[in-house]
Amino acid sequence: MCGIAGIIAAPGTEVNLDAVYAMRKALKHRGPDGDGLYVNGSIALAQTRLAIIDLATGDQPLYAPGGIALVANGEIYNYLELKQEMAEAHFATASDCEVPLHLYRREGPDFAEHLRGMYAIALHDAAEDRLLLSRDPFGIKPLYYVAGPAGLAFASEPGALLDAGLAPRRIVPRSRDELLQLQFTTGRDTIFEGIQRLLPGETLVVSRARIVERRRIDPLPALPPVQIGEAAALAELDKVLLESVTLHQRSDVPYGMFLSGGVDSAALLAAMARVNDRPVLAYTAGFDRGEVNDERAHARAVAGALGAEHVEVEFGEQDFWDLLPRIAAAVDDPAADYAVLPTWKLAERAAQDVKVVLSGEGGDEIFAGYGRYRSAIRPWWRGGRAMRPRGIFDGLGVLRQEPTGWRDGIVAAESLSGGKDRNRLQSVQAVDCADWLPNDLLTKLDRCLMAHGLEGRTPYLDPALAAFAYRLPDGLKIRGRLGKYLLRAWLDKAVPVAGAFTRKRGFTVPVGSWIAARGDRLGPLVAAQPGVAEACHPDAVRRLYGATGKHAAFACWTLLFYALWHQHHVVGRPAEGDVTAMLE
């Protein structure tokens, strides 16, 4: 796992190497084990390396005959199989990331269609005078770019582009409103003016510093559910889940996993326990407040049943005040999801023992675990409703101007997710995979882990496993009031103590009570922040921090996160000290 960056200068101009060096420096936390640089005429590529596979010869850039160079951030899990298919190719290293080079020589811009993994790749073909940028279909690994008259620059994080002076520290009001209402932003445009995302599954072809072609791989098949019985489906699930876990464990360094009290991570641990000779190292977060569901006891029982080595990590109130500024600084593409809090501390602890962790992100999306899916597929006269129909600040009277277009990105994803072959449930799953998954859950995982030099892997987002789960009949996804039926049935047989058919209490973090305890002090501080004052009525913000109820508490959390994020990424203030120090 790594950080990558680069610039292709406009014709007749020189590449700005100072900007490339600045981006590489800004991405050092993503790759503390080394760095590399490639310069060829008007193009420069840089990389910082977190060494996971081929520790000896896997440094980048990597090269292939014909003047082709590559830097990559990712893992190609089927690299051994692809090497066997390309017996005619000469591989100079044992690196998984050398495989895309030879695939490109054979397939051209379609090379990514053969990759099974998570990746953001930059490949320069000097003979064809073109640069290719490619991102994995689920968007597990990030990639951002800025295009303008001077050329095109790209980086693994928008913060690197900002630090290099390649984009202004100005936010887009529409995207800010979207963030406040949804807790994440959608589509190609980021919250920063001029900075765009490569979409999940997208490959850009850049020639003479201009984007001349876009290709896209859909993460989910545009096909209807298959007809399969429960027994056959369980057997197939066992096969594809174990295969995915086996591939995701390919590593030359120690690895572990994140274990919550939910079905996804328990099933993941059960699969890992079956394919590992030694006890799996499992990390679980808990909280110091009894008012929320603490998953440690349940996770402890599951870990014990599977012979795992269990490490418990507590996230307390003092952690909240001390760590939140650093967390907001790390999540430069903002996602105001309070799950960043335990994820950060889990990553900090796991990095003491391992360099790779497997995580359960994606399980709810591909097996249909969310309650909102059940609501979305019901007719209106039975209580059905669209997903995310209400914004976080609706009805609170806090925003200076009630946003009207904050749901446009969701509507756009909805219009693209359907089709004659997908049914209603598949369509709403595809909506979540378009934006919520890459721009909230996977961004959170990437930034929190890479801040600690830790790689996160997501076996549920393996193409073969995801395609199988996505095409299950609705009755094997949702049964009664429970989602993920087939995964629950598999887990119930594998680990009865996991209580697979017990309704999940939901994962929550006690941010509401932590904030409420300091509401009188926080209200004026948050209201006075320039980013908040720009979007909100200061008096309404102060009143909000004295209000009660879940709706108000979530809005208070969102504003606090945004205030800290804005201080660091827009104002430019270092993330030093605790919350109060950052806001004063």
N, C-alpha and C positions, 0 to 999 in steps of 0.2 A: 504494500500500500504506500502511496506516495502523494506528493503534490506536483502538479505540472503547470507550466505557464509558457507563453511564447508570444511573439509578435511577427507578423508578416507586413513589411512596410509597403506603402504605396509605390508604384513604379517611379523610378527616378529619385527616390529618397533613401536614406540610410536607416537601417534598423536601429532603434533606440536601445542600445545595450544597457545603459544605466537603468532604464525602466525594467528590463529583463532581470537584472541583478536585484533590483528592489522587490520584484515579485518573488523571486526565488528566496530571498531573505524572509519575506512575509509568510512563506509557506514552509519554513523550516520545521515547525512543530509537526507537520504532516509526515516529514521524512527526516528524522534525526540521525539516520545511519549513513548518510552520504548525499552527494549532489552531483549533477552533471550538466553540461552545456553543449549545445550544437549550434553552430553559426555557419550559414551558407548563403552568401550574398545578402538578399533582403529579408532573410528569415532567420530567426533564432528561437530555439526551444530550450527550456530549462526543466530540471526535475530535482526534487528532493526525495530521498529514498527511505522507506521503512522496509527493511529487508525481511521477507517472509519465506520466499522460495528462491533457491539457488543463491545462497549467501555469498558464495565465492566468485561467481562469474556473471551475476545478474545485474550489475550496475548499468545504468542508462545514461545517455541514449544507446539504443540498440540499432544495429545496421544490417542491411541486406544488400546483396549485389544489385547494381543498377542505380546506385545513388539514392537509396531509400533509408530514411532514419525515423526513429519512433521514440516517443516518451509516453509513458502510460501510468495511470493510477488505477490499479485494480488487480483482480485475480481471474485468470482464465482456468476454470476448474477442469475443463476437458482437454487440457493442453497435451496430456500424454496420448490420448486417443487421436487427437489431430496430428500429432507428430508421426504416429504410425501410419496414418492415411497419406502423409506427405513424405514417403520414404525417399523420394528423389531429392528432397531439399537438404541442404547442408546447414545444420544448426550449430552455431558457434558457441552457444551457452546452453545451460539447463533451465533457463528462465521460461516461465509460462508466458511471459509477455513478448517473447521472440516469435511465437506462433503467428500473431496477427500480421507480422511483416511478410512471412511467406504465404499466408493466405491472401494478402493483398497482391502479391506478385502473380498469384494464380487467378484470383477472382476480381481484382480491381476494387472499385468502391463498394461492392457487395460483400466484402470480406467479413463484415460484422455479423452477417446472417448465420455464420457457422460457429460463433462463439457462445459458450455456455459459462457465464460468469458475470461479474460486476466490473465495470470498466469505464474510464474516460481516457480516450486515446487521441494523441496528436501524431500524425504521420506525414512526413514530407517526402514527396517524390520529385527529386531534382530534375529527372529526365522529362517528366510531364509538366514541370513547373506548377505544381499544385500542392496544397495542404489539405489534409482530411482531418476533421474533428469528429469523433464518434463517442456516443454515450450508450450505456446498456439499456435494454428495453424498459425495465422498471424504474430507471433513474436512481439506482442504489448509490452510484458514485456521481458527484456533481461536476459540472463544467459550465463556465460563464464566459461571455465574450463582449467586447466593445468594438463596434465597427464605425469607421468615420473616414474623412478625407485622408488622414495620415496613414491609414491602414487598418488592420484588424489585430486585436490583442485578445488573449484568452488566459484563463487561470482556473484553478480548482476552487477558488473562493473569491467572491467579489471584493473582500477586504484586500486581497493582493493587488487588484486593479486600482483600488482607491489609494493604497499606500504608494503605488508607483506613479500616481498623478495622471492615470489614463482615463479617469472618469471623475466627475465632480461629486463632492459629498452633498448632493441634493436629492431629496426624496420626491417621489411622484405622488401627489395627493390622492389620486385614485387608488393607488396600491396601498398607501397608508390606511385609507378608509377600509379597504378590503382586509388588511391585517387586523385592524381593530374589531371588525365585525366577525371575521372567520377564525382568527388566530394564525392564519398563514395566507400567503398570496398564491395566485394561480397563473397558469399559462407561461408564456415566454418572457414577459416583462417582469423584472424584479422591482423592488421598492426604490432602487437607485436609478436616477436618470441616466439613460444611456447603456446600462448594463442589462444584458439579456441572458437567459438560460438556453443552453442546448436542451431541447425537449427530450424526455426519456425515449430511447430508441432511435434518436436522430443522428444522421451523419451529414455533415456539411462538407461540401467540396468548395475550396477557396482557391481562386486563381487571380494573380495580379492584385491581391489584397481585397478582392470582392467575392462575395458568396455567389457562386454560379449554379449551385444545385443543392437541393435538400432531399434526403431519402429518410424513410422512417420505418422502423420495425415495430409492429404492434405487440405489446407484452402479452396480450390475451388473444386467443383464436376467435375470429368472427364466425363461430360455428355454434349450432344449437346444442343443447344437452344430449348426451348419448343415452341409449337405453341399456342400463346395467343394473343387476340386482345387488342387494346389500352384501351378500357373501362374496361375490366376484369383486365388488368394489373394495371391500376390506382387504382382499388378497392383493389387489393392484396397488392400493394405498401403501400396504406394507412394503411392497417392492420399490415403489418410486420414492417413498420417504427415506428408506434406508440407503438407497442409491444416492439421493441428494446429500444426505448427511455424510456419507462416505467421501463424496467429492469435496464437500465443504470443509472437510478435515485435512485435506492435503496441505501440508505445511512442513517447513523445516525448523519451526520454532514451537514452543509450548502453546497450547490453547486451552480454553475453558468455555463456559457458557453462562448466560444470564438466566436465572430461574425465578420466575414470579409464582404467584399462586394460581395462575391460569392454565387453561387447557393447552395452549400453544407451546409454552416453554416446557411443561411437563411431558408432552409427547416428544418434544425435541430431545429432552434428557433421556427418555426411555429408548429412543432410537440410538442416541450416542452411546448409551450404556451397552447396547447390544453389539456395537461394532468396535468398541474399545477394549483393549486387554487390561488397562489400568483404570482405577476409579476416575470418573469425570470430575473436574473441578467446577463447581457451580456457585455462583454469587447471587445473593438475594438481598434486596433493600427492604428496610422497615422504617417505621416512624416512631417518634417519642410521644405521640398523642394517641390516646385510646379512642378518640372520636372517629377515626377512619379505620378502614379495613387494613390491618397489618398482616401481610402475607407470609411472614417468616415461619410461623408454626406449621402452616400447611406445606410450605416449600420444604421445611425440615423433614416432615414425614415422607414426602415424595423422594427427596434425596436419600433418606435412610433406606427406603424400600429398594432403591436402585443402586445402593452401594456407592453413592457419590460422595466426594469430599465437599462439604458444604461450608461456605463462608458467608456470614451474615454481616451486613453493613447498615448501620443506623444513620438516617438523615434526620437531624434534629432542628429545633427552632433556631439555634445559633448558627447552624450551617446555612440556613436560609438567608440570614442577614449577612453572613460573611462571604458566601460563595456566589450569590446572585449577580453581583456586578461582573465577575469573571465569566460566568455562564452567558450572560447577555452579550458580552464582548466576543465570545467564541461563536455564537450563533449569528454570524454576520448577515446571512439571508434569514430574516427573522421568522421564528415560529414561536408564538407565545403559548407554548404547550407546557403545563407545569410538570409533565413527565421528564422534562430536561433536568429537573433537580436531582431525583434519585439516579438517573442515567449518568450524570456527571460524576457523582460520588462512587457509583459502582465502577465506572471506568478508571477513576483515580486509584481505587483499591486493586482492581484486577491487573492494572499495569505493573504492579509490584511483582506479579507472579508470571504473567503470560504476555504474549504480543498479539494474540488473536482470541476473539470470543465469538461464539455463535449466539444468535438472538432470534426471537420468535416473531419479529416484524413481518407482516404480510399474511399471517395466518387468518386473521379476521376477514381480510379482504378476499382471499381466494376461496375460503371455505364458507363465507357468508355468516360471520359471527355477530355483526352489529344488529341491535334492535331496530335501527333506522331502515335496514333493508326490509324487515318484516312490515314496517309501516308503509314503505314506499311501494310495495307490490300489492297492498290491499286496495280495493276500490274506495273511492272517497266516502261512499255511504257506509263503509265499515271502519271508518276512522283512518283511512289511508291519507298520506300527505307526502309532499316532496321532501327530499333530503335538504337539511339545513335551511328551512324556510325563514328562520328568524336570526337576526344578527345579535351579537353580544350586547350592543348598546341600544338596541331597539327599545323604545318606551322609557328610557332613563332620563332623557332631556339633557344629556351631558355634551353631546357633540354640537359644535357651532352650526353645522348644517347637516341635516339628516341625509346620509349618503343614499343615492338612488341606484348606483350601478355596482354596488359591492358584490352582487350575486351574478354579475355578467359572466365571470369566468366559469362558475359552476354551470350556468345555462349553456355556455359553449361546449363544455365537456359533455353535458347531457345530450346535446344535439349530435355529437359525434360518437356517442357510446352505443347507440342503438343500431338498428339495421334489421333487415328481414330475417336474418338467421339467428340473432340473439333474442332470448326472451327477456321479460321485464327484470327478473332478478339478475341476470347476467349484465344487463345494461347499467343497473345502479352499482354493481360491483366495479364495472369498468370506469364509472365516474370517479369513484374513490381512488382507483389506481392511476388516474390521470393527474390528480393534483394533491389530494390529501395525503396519499402514501409518499410520493417523492418530496413534496414541499413542506411537509410537517414531520411525519414519523421518521423518514429516512434522513432528512436534513438534521433532525435532532440527534439521531444515532451517529451520523458521520461526524458532526462537529464536536460532540461531547467526547467521543472516543479518540478522534484524531488530535484533539487538544492534549491528550496524554500519550500520544504515540502508540495507540492501540487500534488494531484493525477489527471491524465488525463484519460478520458474515450472516447472511439471512437465507437459510436453506429453504424456507417456504416459497421464496421467490426464484427458485430454480425453474427454468422454462418447462421442463418435463413435468415436475410436480405441480406447478401452477396451472398448466394446460389441463392436466388430469382433473384437478379439483374444480376448476372453473366449468368444466363440461359435465359435472355430475348432475343428475336429475335434481330438481328443486327439493324433492322429498328426502334426499340424502344430504342436503345442506341444512334445510330448516324443517324441524318437526315439532309441532306444537309451538311452545313459546321459547324454544331453544334453537340457536343456530349451531353451525359446525357439527351437525349430527354425526357424520361419518367419522370425523376425527375424534369425537367423543367416544364413539363406539370402539374405535381402535384403542384408545387410551384406557378405556374401562377394562378391556381384556389384558392389556399390557401391565397396568399399574392400578389395581382396584382401589388402593388407598387414596388415589388422586381424586376420587369423587367426581368423575368426569361428567356426570349428569346432574350435578348440583348446580343450581343457578348461580352464576358469578355475581358477587356483590359489587363488582366494578372497582377499577383502580383509581384511587383518589389520593391527593396530597393535601395535608391540612393547611394550605396557604391562606384560606379564609380566616381561620382563627388566629394565625400568626399575624396577618395584616391587621385584623380587627383590634388586636391588643395594642397596636401602635397607631391606630387610625387617626387620633387627634394630631399626632406629630406628622404622619405621612401625608395626610390630605393637603395641607399648605405646601409641603415640599414638592409633591407631585404636580400640583396645580401650577406651580411657578416654573416648571421646566419648560424650556422653549418649544420643544417638540409637542408637548401636551397642550400648552397654551395656544399653539397654532391651530389645533384641531378641536379644542374643548372650551367650554365656559368655565373659567377658574372657580367661580362660586359653586357651580354644579359639581365640580370635581371634589371640592372640599366637603360638600354635603354627602357625596357618594361614599366617602371614607368613614362616614358615621352611620351609614345605612346598614340594614341587616338583610339576610336572605341570600340564597345561592346566586341569584342573578346579579345582585350588587357585588357579591364577593368575587365572582369571576371577572366582572368588569374592573374591579379594583386591582386584581392580579394583572390583568391585561395592560392596564395603564401603567402600573409600576414597572412591568417588564419593558414596555415601550419607552418609558422615560429613561431607564438605565441604558437601553440599547441606543437611543438617540444621543445621549450624552457621549457615548464612546464613538459610535460610527459616523455621526453627523457633526457634532460639536468638536470631536477629536480628543476628548478627555481620556487619559489612561484609566484603565479599570483597576484602580487602587483603593484600598480601604473597603469598608462595609457599605451597605445600602445608604445609610444616612450620610456618610462622608461623600459618597458619589453624587448625591443629590443637593448637597449644601453649596 
